[in-house]
Amino acid sequence: MPGGVKADVRTYQMYVNGEWVDSKSNKTFPVYDPATEEVIAQVPDANADDVNRAVAAAKAAFEDGPWGSATAQERGRVLFRLSEKIRQNTATLAELESRNTGKPIVEAEFDIADVATCFEYYGGLATKILGFVNPVPDNAVSLTLKEPIGVAGQIIPWNYPLLMAAWKLAPALAAGCTCILKPAEQTPITVLEMANWLADVGLPPGVVNIITGFGETCGAPLVQHPDVNKIAFTGSAAVGKIIVKQAADTVKRVTLELGGKSPNIFFADADFEAAIDGALFGVFINQGEVCSAGSRILVQKPIYKQFVDAMTEKAKKVKLGAPLDRDTKMGPLVSKDQYDRVRSYQEVGKKEAKLAFGGGRAEQFAKGYYVQPTIFYDVTNSARIAREEIFGPVATVIPFEDEKEAVKIANDSPYGLAAAVWTRDIFKAFRAVKAIRAGIVWVNHMQPTYVEAPWGGYKQSGFGRELGPWGIEEYLETKQVYINLNEAPIAWY
């Protein structure tokens, strides 16, 4: 078990090879509650030595341990049991997630439910990994087999800590891989809590290893390690580019889910009230700390002024508050660094566009990284606030003339993770869906995410897909097997 509680600050250890361990250096770093700015935990500060230890455990578990010979049915049952553990502890995990990230408790509860569903889904999918018989013009049988890729390094972000862990661990384990998971240094608590149950549900030592640390000293050695066969990363585009370069030296498989600057497009014929709610939800959920946030709000000119006015009035009713208050709709940002980043963009926006609402710190809070939900309008798509990912509750409203211009503005971005289109015209909706360069396009909704459907982006939003059967494919190798059925000798001379 992790270390005990002292003055309400819990000291955690890392989970490596089925044991709770300190970092080799015995160094730790603090984890904060962003609503109070107080330290709530100390976790190990891992370095390359700790990465080596975790990778060695994962490699041994894959090559020599019982996990390598476990059947698909056995792997699936492990994931089912882990899903049940998550459900049994939803209240505890949601409270920890809320305290550590600042997200409202109601949203955290939904997240934990999705975590359980993810493990459950891949528990069922473990037995659905299929090969193929290849028709060949010979007296032979040609087979295609799917096999686990091996040791997977997984680096997750701070905005949905346990959910992002599930998105990576569940398909990897279903495929038969072993894992080294590095949570974000800001939000490692729920992932470490989950590790308490890994042995209980039947995971052998070394199959899942959880190490805590910083990108430069812990993440980079994991990416560069020659015994890691695949890296899965969710985070910023800037870090994703570094990971691709570092992984190239060992030619390891990489999947990236990076940033976004998603267009949320509203045509004049959309259901107006639903559209306003969709615009606000799309950019302010989870304090705007969402890779797919609909932060570029494109509005057709006939409804433009009315739309901005209605958004502004409803934004005034968004309740900021303590994360554990069930009436809270927006909590604090996750950290001081993120608070400073968002505040800087609020100031940039005041120079680039008109401010309809917000634009500063939420002054009613003496402590905590709270900012106001912010709406800028008359924004041009060339503005920094329209092109750069802010990762906070900052909406940029951009007018457009017609369908052609809307699609042009939507695609004029280095990102291509998600988009949404609001219209009652099904023909217009489908034309836009086909024309928009993004990995996910919603129609008359914003942000629904299901484990059954693929998640990932175009362009600088990354490559590879998570969730659904696509997610498990990223952890599988393809092997061709040729079986000669002709007993005659090979005539080659």
NUTI-205497 format. One record per residue (C-alpha): residue number from 0; residue in three letters; x negated, y negated, z. Coordinates in steps of 0.1 Angstrom, whole numbers, plus 5000, padded with zeros to 4 digits. Example, Ala and Ser with C-alpha at 12.3 -4.5 7.8 and 13.67 -1.06 7.14 Angstrom:
<sites>
(site 0; ALA; (4877; 5045; 5078)),
(site 1; SER; (4863; 5011; 5071)),
</sites>
This chain:
<sites>
(site 0; MET; (5000; 5000; 5000)),
(site 1; PRO; (4989; 4964; 4995)),
(site 2; GLY; (4974; 4946; 5025)),
(site 3; GLY; (4996; 4934; 5054)),
(site 4; VAL; (5013; 4901; 5061)),
(site 5; LYS; (4995; 4872; 5079)),
(site 6; ALA; (5013; 4839; 5085)),
(site 7; ASP; (5038; 4847; 5057)),
(site 8; VAL; (5009; 4849; 5032)),
(site 9; ARG; (5006; 4884; 5019)),
(site 10; THR; (4972; 4898; 5009)),
(site 11; TYR; (4975; 4922; 4979)),
(site 12; GLN; (4951; 4947; 4965)),
(site 13; MET; (4948; 4960; 4929)),
(site 14; TYR; (4961; 4994; 4918)),
(site 15; VAL; (4933; 5014; 4901)),
(site 16; ASN; (4932; 5052; 4896)),
(site 17; GLY; (4962; 5057; 4919)),
(site 18; GLU; (4946; 5037; 4948)),
(site 19; TRP; (4948; 5003; 4963)),
(site 20; VAL; (4914; 4986; 4960)),
(site 21; ASP; (4898; 4952; 4965)),
(site 22; SER; (4878; 4935; 4938)),
(site 23; LYS; (4841; 4946; 4936)),
(site 24; SER; (4831; 4911; 4947)),
(site 25; ASN; (4857; 4910; 4975)),
(site 26; LYS; (4868; 4876; 4962)),
(site 27; THR; (4905; 4866; 4961)),
(site 28; PHE; (4925; 4837; 4948)),
(site 29; PRO; (4958; 4821; 4960)),
(site 30; VAL; (4993; 4825; 4945)),
(site 31; TYR; (5017; 4796; 4950)),
(site 32; ASP; (5054; 4790; 4954)),
(site 33; PRO; (5060; 4762; 4928)),
(site 34; ALA; (5090; 4749; 4947)),
(site 35; THR; (5071; 4742; 4979)),
(site 36; GLU; (5035; 4741; 4966)),
(site 37; GLU; (5026; 4765; 4994)),
(site 38; VAL; (5004; 4796; 4992)),
(site 39; ILE; (5025; 4827; 4994)),
(site 40; ALA; (4999; 4854; 4985)),
(site 41; GLN; (4962; 4862; 4980)),
(site 42; VAL; (4952; 4886; 4953)),
(site 43; PRO; (4919; 4901; 4941)),
(site 44; ASP; (4898; 4881; 4917)),
(site 45; ALA; (4887; 4908; 4893)),
(site 46; ASN; (4856; 4906; 4871)),
(site 47; ALA; (4840; 4928; 4845)),
(site 48; ASP; (4830; 4954; 4871)),
(site 49; ASP; (4866; 4959; 4880)),
(site 50; VAL; (4876; 4961; 4844)),
(site 51; ASN; (4851; 4988; 4839)),
(site 52; ARG; (4865; 5008; 4868)),
(site 53; ALA; (4900; 5005; 4856)),
(site 54; VAL; (4891; 5014; 4820)),
(site 55; ALA; (4872; 5044; 4831)),
(site 56; ALA; (4902; 5056; 4851)),
(site 57; ALA; (4926; 5051; 4822)),
(site 58; LYS; (4902; 5069; 4798)),
(site 59; ALA; (4898; 5099; 4821)),
(site 60; ALA; (4935; 5101; 4827)),
(site 61; PHE; (4941; 5101; 4789)),
(site 62; GLU; (4914; 5126; 4780)),
(site 63; ASP; (4912; 5149; 4810)),
(site 64; GLY; (4942; 5143; 4832)),
(site 65; PRO; (4977; 5159; 4832)),
(site 66; TRP; (4992; 5129; 4814)),
(site 67; GLY; (4975; 5140; 4782)),
(site 68; SER; (4993; 5173; 4783)),
(site 69; ALA; (5026; 5161; 4796)),
(site 70; THR; (5056; 5167; 4773)),
(site 71; ALA; (5077; 5140; 4759)),
(site 72; GLN; (5105; 5152; 4782)),
(site 73; GLU; (5083; 5148; 4813)),
(site 74; ARG; (5071; 5113; 4802)),
(site 75; GLY; (5108; 5103; 4797)),
(site 76; ARG; (5118; 5115; 4831)),
(site 77; VAL; (5090; 5094; 4847)),
(site 78; LEU; (5104; 5063; 4830)),
(site 79; PHE; (5140; 5072; 4841)),
(site 80; ARG; (5128; 5075; 4877)),
(site 81; LEU; (5110; 5042; 4875)),
(site 82; SER; (5141; 5025; 4861)),
(site 83; GLU; (5161; 5038; 4891)),
(site 84; LYS; (5135; 5025; 4915)),
(site 85; ILE; (5137; 4991; 4899)),
(site 86; ARG; (5175; 4991; 4902)),
(site 87; GLN; (5174; 5001; 4939)),
(site 88; ASN; (5151; 4972; 4946)),
(site 89; THR; (5166; 4945; 4924)),
(site 90; ALA; (5174; 4921; 4953)),
(site 91; THR; (5138; 4922; 4966)),
(site 92; LEU; (5122; 4919; 4932)),
(site 93; ALA; (5144; 4891; 4921)),
(site 94; GLU; (5137; 4871; 4952)),
(site 95; LEU; (5100; 4876; 4948)),
(site 96; GLU; (5102; 4867; 4911)),
(site 97; SER; (5122; 4836; 4918)),
(site 98; ARG; (5098; 4824; 4946)),
(site 99; ASN; (5067; 4831; 4925)),
(site 100; THR; (5079; 4816; 4891)),
(site 101; GLY; (5104; 4789; 4902)),
(site 102; LYS; (5131; 4803; 4881)),
(site 103; PRO; (5167; 4803; 4895)),
(site 104; ILE; (5176; 4834; 4914)),
(site 105; VAL; (5205; 4842; 4891)),
(site 106; GLU; (5182; 4843; 4861)),
(site 107; ALA; (5157; 4864; 4880)),
(site 108; GLU; (5184; 4890; 4888)),
(site 109; PHE; (5192; 4892; 4851)),
(site 110; ASP; (5155; 4897; 4843)),
(site 111; ILE; (5151; 4925; 4868)),
(site 112; ALA; (5182; 4942; 4854)),
(site 113; ASP; (5166; 4940; 4819)),
(site 114; VAL; (5134; 4955; 4834)),
(site 115; ALA; (5153; 4986; 4845)),
(site 116; THR; (5171; 4988; 4811)),
(site 117; CYS; (5137; 4986; 4793)),
(site 118; PHE; (5122; 5015; 4812)),
(site 119; GLU; (5154; 5035; 4808)),
(site 120; TYR; (5156; 5029; 4770)),
(site 121; TYR; (5120; 5041; 4764)),
(site 122; GLY; (5126; 5070; 4788)),
(site 123; GLY; (5152; 5082; 4762)),
(site 124; LEU; (5130; 5072; 4732)),
(site 125; ALA; (5101; 5093; 4744)),
(site 126; THR; (5117; 5124; 4730)),
(site 127; LYS; (5126; 5107; 4697)),
(site 128; ILE; (5090; 5103; 4683)),
(site 129; LEU; (5093; 5121; 4650)),
(site 130; GLY; (5067; 5133; 4624)),
(site 131; PHE; (5073; 5139; 4588)),
(site 132; VAL; (5068; 5166; 4562)),
(site 133; ASN; (5052; 5152; 4531)),
(site 134; PRO; (5062; 5167; 4497)),
(site 135; VAL; (5029; 5175; 4479)),
(site 136; PRO; (5022; 5191; 4445)),
(site 137; ASP; (5004; 5221; 4458)),
(site 138; ASN; (5009; 5254; 4475)),
(site 139; ALA; (5004; 5237; 4509)),
(site 140; VAL; (5022; 5220; 4538)),
(site 141; SER; (5014; 5184; 4545)),
(site 142; LEU; (5025; 5170; 4578)),
(site 143; THR; (5024; 5136; 4593)),
(site 144; LEU; (5020; 5135; 4631)),
(site 145; LYS; (5024; 5107; 4656)),
(site 146; GLU; (5000; 5106; 4685)),
(site 147; PRO; (4993; 5081; 4713)),
(site 148; ILE; (4967; 5055; 4705)),
(site 149; GLY; (4948; 5061; 4738)),
(site 150; VAL; (4939; 5034; 4763)),
(site 151; ALA; (4959; 5002; 4761)),
(site 152; GLY; (4949; 4969; 4776)),
(site 153; GLN; (4980; 4947; 4782)),
(site 154; ILE; (4979; 4910; 4791)),
(site 155; ILE; (5012; 4893; 4801)),
(site 156; PRO; (5023; 4858; 4807)),
(site 157; TRP; (5038; 4840; 4837)),
(site 158; ASN; (5072; 4831; 4825)),
(site 159; TYR; (5089; 4865; 4827)),
(site 160; PRO; (5063; 4885; 4847)),
(site 161; LEU; (5080; 4918; 4855)),
(site 162; LEU; (5100; 4919; 4822)),
(site 163; MET; (5069; 4913; 4801)),
(site 164; ALA; (5052; 4941; 4820)),
(site 165; ALA; (5081; 4964; 4812)),
(site 166; TRP; (5080; 4954; 4775)),
(site 167; LYS; (5044; 4967; 4774)),
(site 168; LEU; (5042; 4995; 4799)),
(site 169; ALA; (5074; 5013; 4789)),
(site 170; PRO; (5067; 5019; 4752)),
(site 171; ALA; (5030; 5027; 4759)),
(site 172; LEU; (5039; 5053; 4785)),
(site 173; ALA; (5067; 5068; 4763)),
(site 174; ALA; (5041; 5072; 4736)),
(site 175; GLY; (5017; 5090; 4760)),
(site 176; CYS; (4991; 5062; 4764)),
(site 177; THR; (4974; 5051; 4795)),
(site 178; CYS; (4973; 5014; 4805)),
(site 179; ILE; (4953; 4986; 4821)),
(site 180; LEU; (4978; 4958; 4828)),
(site 181; LYS; (4966; 4923; 4837)),
(site 182; PRO; (4994; 4900; 4849)),
(site 183; ALA; (4991; 4862; 4847)),
(site 184; GLU; (4971; 4848; 4876)),
(site 185; GLN; (5000; 4825; 4885)),
(site 186; THR; (5026; 4853; 4889)),
(site 187; PRO; (5012; 4888; 4898)),
(site 188; ILE; (5034; 4896; 4928)),
(site 189; THR; (5063; 4916; 4913)),
(site 190; VAL; (5040; 4937; 4891)),
(site 191; LEU; (5019; 4946; 4922)),
(site 192; GLU; (5051; 4954; 4941)),
(site 193; MET; (5062; 4977; 4913)),
(site 194; ALA; (5029; 4996; 4915)),
(site 195; ASN; (5040; 5009; 4950)),
(site 196; TRP; (5064; 5033; 4932)),
(site 197; LEU; (5042; 5045; 4903)),
(site 198; ALA; (5029; 5076; 4922)),
(site 199; ASP; (5063; 5083; 4937)),
(site 200; VAL; (5080; 5085; 4902)),
(site 201; GLY; (5053; 5110; 4890)),
(site 202; LEU; (5026; 5090; 4873)),
(site 203; PRO; (4992; 5106; 4877)),
(site 204; PRO; (4963; 5085; 4889)),
(site 205; GLY; (4947; 5064; 4862)),
(site 206; VAL; (4978; 5063; 4839)),
(site 207; VAL; (4987; 5028; 4849)),
(site 208; ASN; (4961; 5004; 4864)),
(site 209; ILE; (4969; 4969; 4875)),
(site 210; ILE; (4941; 4943; 4878)),
(site 211; THR; (4944; 4907; 4888)),
(site 212; GLY; (4922; 4879; 4876)),
(site 213; PHE; (4916; 4851; 4852)),
(site 214; GLY; (4913; 4852; 4814)),
(site 215; GLU; (4876; 4844; 4811)),
(site 216; THR; (4864; 4868; 4838)),
(site 217; CYS; (4890; 4896; 4837)),
(site 218; GLY; (4910; 4893; 4804)),
(site 219; ALA; (4880; 4888; 4781)),
(site 220; PRO; (4861; 4919; 4794)),
(site 221; LEU; (4892; 4940; 4789)),
(site 222; VAL; (4896; 4928; 4753)),
(site 223; GLN; (4860; 4934; 4745)),
(site 224; HIS; (4857; 4968; 4762)),
(site 225; PRO; (4847; 4995; 4737)),
(site 226; ASP; (4869; 5022; 4754)),
(site 227; VAL; (4901; 5002; 4751)),
(site 228; ASN; (4918; 5013; 4719)),
(site 229; LYS; (4945; 4986; 4718)),
(site 230; ILE; (4953; 4951; 4732)),
(site 231; ALA; (4988; 4938; 4736)),
(site 232; PHE; (4990; 4902; 4744)),
(site 233; THR; (5018; 4877; 4751)),
(site 234; GLY; (5008; 4841; 4756)),
(site 235; SER; (4996; 4810; 4739)),
(site 236; ALA; (4985; 4808; 4702)),
(site 237; ALA; (4952; 4794; 4713)),
(site 238; VAL; (4943; 4824; 4735)),
(site 239; GLY; (4957; 4848; 4709)),
(site 240; LYS; (4932; 4835; 4683)),
(site 241; ILE; (4904; 4841; 4708)),
(site 242; ILE; (4916; 4877; 4715)),
(site 243; VAL; (4917; 4885; 4678)),
(site 244; LYS; (4881; 4874; 4674)),
(site 245; GLN; (4869; 4892; 4705)),
(site 246; ALA; (4887; 4924; 4696)),
(site 247; ALA; (4872; 4924; 4661)),
(site 248; ASP; (4838; 4936; 4674)),
(site 249; THR; (4853; 4970; 4684)),
(site 250; VAL; (4879; 4970; 4657)),
(site 251; LYS; (4907; 4977; 4682)),
(site 252; ARG; (4944; 4975; 4674)),
(site 253; VAL; (4959; 4942; 4685)),
(site 254; THR; (4995; 4930; 4688)),
(site 255; LEU; (5003; 4894; 4696)),
(site 256; GLU; (5035; 4876; 4707)),
(site 257; LEU; (5024; 4840; 4708)),
(site 258; GLY; (5041; 4806; 4710)),
(site 259; GLY; (5070; 4791; 4691)),
(site 260; LYS; (5086; 4758; 4682)),
(site 261; SER; (5120; 4773; 4673)),
(site 262; PRO; (5145; 4753; 4653)),
(site 263; ASN; (5181; 4754; 4666)),
(site 264; ILE; (5201; 4742; 4636)),
(site 265; PHE; (5236; 4727; 4640)),
(site 266; PHE; (5257; 4721; 4609)),
(site 267; ALA; (5287; 4698; 4609)),
(site 268; ASP; (5312; 4726; 4607)),
(site 269; ALA; (5300; 4744; 4639)),
(site 270; ASP; (5322; 4748; 4669)),
(site 271; PHE; (5312; 4716; 4686)),
(site 272; GLU; (5316; 4725; 4723)),
(site 273; ALA; (5299; 4759; 4718)),
(site 274; ALA; (5271; 4742; 4699)),
(site 275; ILE; (5264; 4717; 4727)),
(site 276; ASP; (5262; 4744; 4752)),
(site 277; GLY; (5240; 4764; 4729)),
(site 278; ALA; (5216; 4735; 4724)),
(site 279; LEU; (5212; 4729; 4761)),
(site 280; PHE; (5210; 4766; 4770)),
(site 281; GLY; (5185; 4772; 4742)),
(site 282; VAL; (5160; 4746; 4755)),
(site 283; PHE; (5166; 4744; 4793)),
(site 284; ILE; (5170; 4780; 4803)),
(site 285; ASN; (5141; 4791; 4826)),
(site 286; GLN; (5130; 4754; 4828)),
(site 287; GLY; (5122; 4756; 4791)),
(site 288; GLU; (5093; 4780; 4798)),
(site 289; VAL; (5104; 4803; 4770)),
(site 290; CYS; (5084; 4812; 4739)),
(site 291; SER; (5116; 4812; 4718)),
(site 292; ALA; (5130; 4780; 4733)),
(site 293; GLY; (5151; 4761; 4708)),
(site 294; SER; (5132; 4729; 4714)),
(site 295; ARG; (5136; 4715; 4678)),
(site 296; ILE; (5173; 4707; 4677)),
(site 297; LEU; (5183; 4700; 4641)),
(site 298; VAL; (5217; 4683; 4638)),
(site 299; GLN; (5235; 4674; 4606)),
(site 300; LYS; (5241; 4637; 4602)),
(site 301; PRO; (5279; 4636; 4602)),
(site 302; ILE; (5279; 4648; 4639)),
(site 303; TYR; (5245; 4635; 4649)),
(site 304; LYS; (5254; 4606; 4672)),
(site 305; GLN; (5283; 4624; 4688)),
(site 306; PHE; (5261; 4654; 4693)),
(site 307; VAL; (5233; 4635; 4711)),
(site 308; ASP; (5258; 4617; 4733)),
(site 309; ALA; (5275; 4650; 4743)),
(site 310; MET; (5242; 4666; 4750)),
(site 311; THR; (5232; 4637; 4772)),
(site 312; GLU; (5264; 4638; 4792)),
(site 313; LYS; (5261; 4675; 4798)),
(site 314; ALA; (5224; 4674; 4806)),
(site 315; LYS; (5233; 4650; 4835)),
(site 316; LYS; (5252; 4679; 4851)),
(site 317; VAL; (5223; 4704; 4850)),
(site 318; LYS; (5216; 4711; 4887)),
(site 319; LEU; (5180; 4711; 4897)),
(site 320; GLY; (5173; 4728; 4930)),
(site 321; ALA; (5156; 4754; 4951)),
(site 322; PRO; (5151; 4786; 4931)),
(site 323; LEU; (5169; 4807; 4957)),
(site 324; ASP; (5200; 4785; 4956)),
(site 325; ARG; (5226; 4803; 4936)),
(site 326; ASP; (5239; 4770; 4921)),
(site 327; THR; (5205; 4760; 4907)),
(site 328; LYS; (5203; 4759; 4870)),
(site 329; MET; (5167; 4746; 4867)),
(site 330; GLY; (5140; 4752; 4892)),
(site 331; PRO; (5104; 4738; 4893)),
(site 332; LEU; (5078; 4745; 4866)),
(site 333; VAL; (5055; 4774; 4874)),
(site 334; SER; (5023; 4755; 4884)),
(site 335; LYS; (5006; 4722; 4888)),
(site 336; ASP; (4988; 4727; 4855)),
(site 337; GLN; (5021; 4733; 4837)),
(site 338; TYR; (5037; 4703; 4854)),
(site 339; ASP; (5009; 4680; 4843)),
(site 340; ARG; (5012; 4694; 4807)),
(site 341; VAL; (5049; 4688; 4805)),
(site 342; ARG; (5047; 4654; 4821)),
(site 343; SER; (5021; 4644; 4795)),
(site 344; TYR; (5044; 4654; 4767)),
(site 345; GLN; (5072; 4634; 4782)),
(site 346; GLU; (5050; 4603; 4780)),
(site 347; VAL; (5039; 4611; 4745)),
(site 348; GLY; (5075; 4615; 4735)),
(site 349; LYS; (5084; 4580; 4747)),
(site 350; LYS; (5059; 4566; 4722)),
(site 351; GLU; (5071; 4588; 4693)),
(site 352; ALA; (5109; 4588; 4696)),
(site 353; LYS; (5139; 4574; 4715)),
(site 354; LEU; (5147; 4588; 4750)),
(site 355; ALA; (5183; 4598; 4756)),
(site 356; PHE; (5178; 4614; 4790)),
(site 357; GLY; (5152; 4623; 4816)),
(site 358; GLY; (5116; 4618; 4807)),
(site 359; GLY; (5100; 4620; 4841)),
(site 360; ARG; (5096; 4638; 4874)),
(site 361; ALA; (5127; 4647; 4893)),
(site 362; GLU; (5122; 4623; 4921)),
(site 363; GLN; (5148; 4638; 4945)),
(site 364; PHE; (5122; 4664; 4954)),
(site 365; ALA; (5094; 4655; 4978)),
(site 366; LYS; (5075; 4686; 4969)),
(site 367; GLY; (5075; 4711; 4940)),
(site 368; TYR; (5067; 4709; 4903)),
(site 369; TYR; (5101; 4695; 4893)),
(site 370; VAL; (5107; 4676; 4861)),
(site 371; GLN; (5139; 4662; 4846)),
(site 372; PRO; (5155; 4679; 4817)),
(site 373; THR; (5145; 4656; 4789)),
(site 374; ILE; (5162; 4648; 4755)),
(site 375; PHE; (5144; 4628; 4728)),
(site 376; TYR; (5163; 4618; 4696)),
(site 377; ASP; (5155; 4603; 4662)),
(site 378; VAL; (5125; 4625; 4663)),
(site 379; THR; (5105; 4631; 4630)),
(site 380; ASN; (5092; 4666; 4624)),
(site 381; SER; (5057; 4652; 4621)),
(site 382; ALA; (5057; 4640; 4658)),
(site 383; ARG; (5036; 4659; 4683)),
(site 384; ILE; (5066; 4666; 4704)),
(site 385; ALA; (5082; 4683; 4674)),
(site 386; ARG; (5051; 4703; 4663)),
(site 387; GLU; (5033; 4713; 4695)),
(site 388; GLU; (5046; 4739; 4720)),
(site 389; ILE; (5055; 4720; 4752)),
(site 390; PHE; (5068; 4750; 4772)),
(site 391; GLY; (5090; 4729; 4793)),
(site 392; PRO; (5125; 4714; 4793)),
(site 393; VAL; (5119; 4688; 4766)),
(site 394; ALA; (5143; 4687; 4736)),
(site 395; THR; (5136; 4670; 4704)),
(site 396; VAL; (5166; 4662; 4683)),
(site 397; ILE; (5160; 4658; 4646)),
(site 398; PRO; (5187; 4646; 4620)),
(site 399; PHE; (5191; 4663; 4586)),
(site 400; GLU; (5212; 4656; 4556)),
(site 401; ASP; (5221; 4690; 4541)),
(site 402; GLU; (5213; 4727; 4541)),
(site 403; LYS; (5182; 4724; 4519)),
(site 404; GLU; (5167; 4698; 4542)),
(site 405; ALA; (5175; 4718; 4573)),
(site 406; VAL; (5157; 4748; 4560)),
(site 407; LYS; (5127; 4727; 4549)),
(site 408; ILE; (5124; 4711; 4584)),
(site 409; ALA; (5129; 4745; 4601)),
(site 410; ASN; (5101; 4761; 4581)),
(site 411; ASP; (5077; 4731; 4584)),
(site 412; SER; (5060; 4745; 4615)),
(site 413; PRO; (5029; 4766; 4622)),
(site 414; TYR; (5051; 4788; 4643)),
(site 415; GLY; (5078; 4813; 4633)),
(site 416; LEU; (5090; 4832; 4663)),
(site 417; ALA; (5128; 4824; 4664)),
(site 418; ALA; (5155; 4802; 4651)),
(site 419; ALA; (5193; 4798; 4654)),
(site 420; VAL; (5220; 4786; 4630)),
(site 421; TRP; (5254; 4773; 4640)),
(site 422; THR; (5281; 4772; 4614)),
(site 423; ARG; (5316; 4786; 4607)),
(site 424; ASP; (5306; 4792; 4570)),
(site 425; ILE; (5293; 4828; 4568)),
(site 426; PHE; (5278; 4822; 4533)),
(site 427; LYS; (5258; 4792; 4546)),
(site 428; ALA; (5247; 4812; 4577)),
(site 429; PHE; (5234; 4841; 4556)),
(site 430; ARG; (5216; 4818; 4531)),
(site 431; ALA; (5199; 4801; 4561)),
(site 432; VAL; (5190; 4835; 4577)),
(site 433; LYS; (5173; 4846; 4545)),
(site 434; ALA; (5155; 4813; 4540)),
(site 435; ILE; (5141; 4807; 4575)),
(site 436; ARG; (5106; 4821; 4581)),
(site 437; ALA; (5110; 4835; 4616)),
(site 438; GLY; (5110; 4869; 4633)),
(site 439; ILE; (5143; 4864; 4651)),
(site 440; VAL; (5173; 4844; 4637)),
(site 441; TRP; (5205; 4841; 4658)),
(site 442; VAL; (5238; 4829; 4643)),
(site 443; ASN; (5261; 4809; 4666)),
(site 444; HIS; (5241; 4819; 4697)),
(site 445; MET; (5206; 4812; 4712)),
(site 446; GLN; (5183; 4835; 4731)),
(site 447; PRO; (5202; 4869; 4734)),
(site 448; THR; (5175; 4896; 4736)),
(site 449; TYR; (5181; 4933; 4735)),
(site 450; VAL; (5157; 4961; 4741)),
(site 451; GLU; (5171; 4980; 4711)),
(site 452; ALA; (5161; 4952; 4686)),
(site 453; PRO; (5126; 4941; 4675)),
(site 454; TRP; (5109; 4910; 4690)),
(site 455; GLY; (5080; 4892; 4673)),
(site 456; GLY; (5071; 4864; 4650)),
(site 457; TYR; (5058; 4851; 4617)),
(site 458; LYS; (5028; 4829; 4611)),
(site 459; GLN; (5010; 4817; 4642)),
(site 460; SER; (5037; 4832; 4664)),
(site 461; GLY; (5017; 4864; 4662)),
(site 462; PHE; (5020; 4898; 4646)),
(site 463; GLY; (5034; 4932; 4656)),
(site 464; ARG; (5067; 4939; 4672)),
(site 465; GLU; (5079; 4948; 4706)),
(site 466; LEU; (5111; 4965; 4717)),
(site 467; GLY; (5132; 4991; 4700)),
(site 468; PRO; (5115; 5019; 4680)),
(site 469; TRP; (5092; 4992; 4666)),
(site 470; GLY; (5077; 4987; 4700)),
(site 471; ILE; (5067; 5023; 4705)),
(site 472; GLU; (5052; 5025; 4670)),
(site 473; GLU; (5026; 4999; 4681)),
(site 474; TYR; (5012; 5025; 4705)),
(site 475; LEU; (5010; 5054; 4681)),
(site 476; GLU; (4984; 5066; 4656)),
(site 477; THR; (4994; 5084; 4624)),
(site 478; LYS; (4976; 5117; 4615)),
(site 479; GLN; (4979; 5136; 4583)),
(site 480; VAL; (4976; 5174; 4585)),
(site 481; TYR; (4971; 5196; 4554)),
(site 482; ILE; (4977; 5233; 4556)),
(site 483; ASN; (4966; 5253; 4526)),
(site 484; LEU; (4989; 5282; 4518)),
(site 485; ASN; (4969; 5294; 4488)),
(site 486; GLU; (4945; 5323; 4498)),
(site 487; ALA; (4925; 5321; 4466)),
(site 488; PRO; (4891; 5305; 4469)),
(site 489; ILE; (4886; 5269; 4458)),
(site 490; ALA; (4874; 5268; 4422)),
(site 491; TRP; (4850; 5239; 4422)),
(site 492; TYR; (4821; 5252; 4400)),
</sites>
